[in-house]
């Protein structure tokens, strides 16, 4: 089970990497099209950049916020020897929701849908942490 619990982690790492590459490509295209100056990258002042550049940059930042709490939960679960199919399923659900959130954020960027997917992913993350807390306290 220890190996299976890492599969969603690998998908999360892949997602972050894909967003990073897409962000770089969109930034370079915006600089080539003179939407933003190359000097703007010194301070990451994206004023004047198109919505795609800004949304992709924000999404990349998002990959280092709540997903870090998921990654820590996996480390604790493994360290405590608690890995089971429930954690694998919850982890897979969390990461799939993160993929959906990213698709919406860097695609249509429909705020209501993006927010609802985000909240659902947070609920799954809270379920992971509450289950972990329960297992630590109750055993």
C-alpha positions in Angstrom: 0.0 0.0 0.0 3.0 2.3 0.6 3.7 2.4 -3.1 0.1 3.0 -4.1 -0.2 6.0 -1.9 2.6 7.6 -3.8 0.8 7.4 -7.2 -1.4 10.5 -6.5 1.8 12.3 -5.3 3.5 11.6 -8.6 0.4 13.0 -10.5 0.5 16.1 -8.3 4.2 16.6 -9.1 3.5 16.1 -12.8 0.6 18.6 -12.6 2.9 21.2 -11.0 5.5 20.6 -13.7 3.1 20.9 -16.5 1.7 24.2 -15.2 5.3 25.5 -14.8 6.1 24.7 -18.4 2.8 26.2 -19.6 3.4 29.3 -17.4 6.9 29.8 -19.0 5.6 29.4 -22.5 2.8 31.9 -21.9 5.1 34.4 -20.3 7.6 34.1 -23.2 4.9 34.6 -25.7 3.6 37.6 -23.9 7.1 39.1 -23.8 7.6 38.4 -27.5 4.2 40.1 -28.3 5.3 43.1 -26.2 2.4 42.7 -23.8 4.9 42.8 -21.0 8.6 43.8 -20.9 11.3 41.4 -20.1 12.3 43.8 -17.3 8.9 43.0 -15.7 10.2 39.6 -14.8 12.8 41.1 -12.4 10.0 41.9 -9.9 7.3 39.7 -11.5 5.2 42.7 -12.2 2.7 41.2 -14.7 0.7 44.4 -15.1 -0.5 44.5 -18.7 -0.1 40.8 -19.1 -3.1 38.9 -20.6 -5.5 36.9 -18.4 -3.9 33.6 -19.5 -0.5 34.7 -18.3 -1.8 35.9 -14.9 -4.1 32.9 -14.4 -1.4 30.4 -15.2 1.1 32.2 -12.9 -1.5 32.2 -10.1 -2.2 28.6 -10.6 1.5 27.7 -10.4 1.6 29.6 -7.1 -1.5 27.6 -6.0 0.4 24.4 -6.5 2.6 25.3 -3.5 -0.3 26.1 -1.1 -3.0 23.6 -0.2 -1.3 20.7 -2.1 1.7 21.0 0.3 -0.7 20.0 3.1 -1.7 16.9 1.1 2.0 16.0 0.6 2.7 16.4 4.3 -0.3 14.1 5.0 1.2 11.4 2.8 4.6 11.7 4.6 2.9 11.4 8.0 0.7 8.5 6.8 3.8 6.6 5.5 5.9 7.4 8.6 3.2 6.1 10.9 2.5 3.0 8.8 -1.1 4.0 8.2 -1.2 3.7 4.4 -4.3 1.9 3.2 -6.7 1.9 0.3 -8.8 4.7 1.9 -5.8 7.1 1.9 -5.0 6.1 -1.7 -8.6 6.8 -2.7 -8.8 10.1 -0.9 -5.4 11.1 -2.3 -6.5 10.2 -5.8 -9.7 12.2 -5.4 -7.8 15.2 -4.0 -5.3 15.2 -6.9 -8.0 14.7 -9.5 -9.9 17.7 -8.1 -6.6 19.7 -8.3 -6.2 18.7 -11.9 -9.8 19.8 -12.6 -9.2 23.0 -10.7 -6.1 23.7 -12.8 -8.0 22.9 -16.1 -10.7 25.4 -15.1 -8.2 28.0 -13.8 -6.0 28.1 -16.9 -8.8 27.3 -19.3 -12.2 28.9 -19.1 -11.4 30.4 -15.7 -15.1 30.3 -14.7 -14.8 31.6 -11.2 -17.9 29.9 -9.7 -16.9 26.5 -11.0 -13.2 27.0 -10.0 -14.3 28.0 -6.5 -16.6 25.0 -6.1 -13.9 22.6 -7.3 -11.5 24.2 -4.9 -13.9 23.9 -2.0 -14.5 20.2 -2.8 -10.8 19.6 -2.9 -10.4 21.3 0.5 -13.2 19.0 1.9 -11.3 15.9 0.7 -8.1 17.3 2.1 -9.8 17.9 5.5 -11.2 14.4 5.4 -7.6 13.1 5.0 -6.4 15.1 7.9 -9.3 14.3 10.1 -8.9 10.6 9.4 -5.2 10.9 10.2 -5.9 12.8 13.4 -8.4 10.2 14.4 -6.0 7.3 13.8 -3.2 9.1 15.8 -5.5 9.9 18.7 -7.6 6.8 18.9 -5.1 4.4 17.3 
